[in-house]
């Protein structure tokens, strides 16, 4: 928590004001990471297309989710159209 607080430029007490501890912080991070992936999987399941197209949608959507999460982790905002590759909507973060 010391390193996290230092990198964020805040105090540990500021972190603990929002989360009860390391376990909750980890749970929140994992939940956020998987929410976007599960959303892409659910969307893919609903598509009425060939299996190869579903696979392509799932892979592309997963990449977009991970890229959006990486941009957010690095403090980089999204610019321009919120639609991604071939019209796959990027998940809201």
C-alpha positions in Angstrom: 0.0 0.0 0.0 3.0 2.3 0.6 4.1 1.9 -3.0 0.6 2.4 -4.3 0.1 5.6 -2.3 3.5 6.9 -3.3 2.8 6.3 -7.1 -0.6 7.9 -6.7 0.8 10.8 -4.8 -1.6 10.3 -1.9 -1.4 9.0 1.6 -2.3 5.4 2.6 -5.1 6.8 4.8 -6.6 8.3 1.6 -6.7 4.8 0.1 -8.2 3.3 3.2 -10.8 6.0 3.2 -12.2 4.3 0.0 -11.4 0.6 0.6 -11.2 -1.5 3.8 -7.9 -3.1 2.8 -5.7 -4.9 0.3 -8.2 -7.7 -0.2 -11.0 -5.4 -1.1 -8.7 -3.4 -3.5 -7.7 -6.7 -5.2 -11.3 -7.8 -5.4 -12.4 -4.5 -7.0 -9.5 -4.7 -9.5 -10.3 -8.3 -10.5 -14.0 -7.5 -10.7 -13.4 -4.6 -13.0 -11.0 -6.6 -15.2 -13.5 -9.4 -15.7 -16.7 -7.3 -16.0 -15.6 -6.1 -19.5 -14.6 -9.5 -20.6 -17.8 -11.1 -19.4 -19.8 -8.4 -21.2 -18.0 -9.2 -24.5 -18.6 -12.9 -24.0 -22.3 -12.3 -23.3 -22.6 -10.0 -26.4 -20.8 -12.6 -28.5 -23.2 -15.4 -27.3 -26.2 -13.4 -28.6 -24.8 -12.9 -32.1 -26.5 -14.8 -34.9 -23.4 -15.5 -37.0 -21.1 -18.3 -37.9 -18.8 -19.7 -35.2 -15.7 -18.1 -36.8 -17.3 -14.7 -36.7 -18.2 -15.2 -33.0 -14.6 -16.1 -32.3 -13.4 -13.1 -34.1 -15.8 -10.8 -32.2 -14.8 -12.4 -28.9 -11.1 -12.0 -29.6 -11.4 -8.4 -30.9 -13.7 -7.4 -28.1 -11.3 -8.9 -25.5 -8.4 -6.9 -27.0 -10.4 -3.7 -26.9 -11.4 -4.3 -23.2 -7.8 -4.9 -22.3 -6.6 -1.9 -24.2 -9.2 0.3 -22.6 -8.2 -0.9 -19.2 -4.5 -0.3 -19.9 -5.3 3.3 -21.1 -7.2 3.9 -17.9 -4.4 2.5 -15.8 -2.0 4.8 -17.5 -4.3 7.8 -17.2 -4.9 8.1 -20.9 -8.4 9.1 -21.8 -10.3 7.8 -24.8 -10.5 10.2 -27.8 -12.8 10.2 -30.7 -15.4 7.7 -31.6 -16.2 5.2 -28.8 -16.7 2.4 -31.3 -13.8 0.1 -31.8 -12.8 -2.3 -34.4 -15.6 -3.3 -36.8 -18.2 -1.5 -34.7 -17.6 -3.4 -31.4 -18.5 -0.9 -28.7 -15.7 -0.4 -26.3 -16.8 -1.1 -22.7 -17.4 1.8 -20.4 -14.7 1.9 -17.7 
